[in-house]
């Protein structure tokens, strides 16, 4: 019984190492073929990935800003610091909620779409047909989608944060009555471009690379069946979400623990 348990544990650990190795090789194959992806293909993928995700990002950012403005006011007013509402909202969005929530929504919307698209091309043997015709599917299909996700994710995160700040202003100033001048002036004085905005931007770039690579890998490695594609899309959301949260903790500990 102990021997069987150790054997199962060993197979599980070896399977994890094998999956990580395959993912590393796949990622290198994409990164080594970024040149020559084609400007038109990249623009089309930015439109597909970014533009079609814009609505859910904007609406989500607005409502997150509403909630932050409301809850932040209730917390700060008990300490007589409701004028600091703009600082609380801006730092929460720029440092954490903007990149993280955008990455989670990006994985659920664009990541699953990429996995399903590549998985269907895999099951329909379109990628194999391209290889038979001498066309590199990594350069023609996968690399433009990676670049599209890499560019779209930081832009969407900035839009999410900006819309969230506007939403908090609507609630805090328009509905509750906080002083508008204090809202904006304290925000401008407290938010540092390099320490807050740039670090949040770096987070969104890292999240975009991670989510896009996982989505493409799951689609490329999926079983060529409807059930296999469905399982791959689910795995994309689960793995991407966990990886984003783990990376967020490590990057926050590295970026913001020393001021």
Helices and strands as residue ranges (DSSP letters): H 2-31, H 39-49, G 51-53, H 54-77, G 82-84, H 85-91, I 92-97, H 98-106, I 107-111, H 112-123, H 126-132, H 137-137, I 138-142, H 143-169, I 170-176, H 180-190, I 193-198, H 199-220, H 226-255
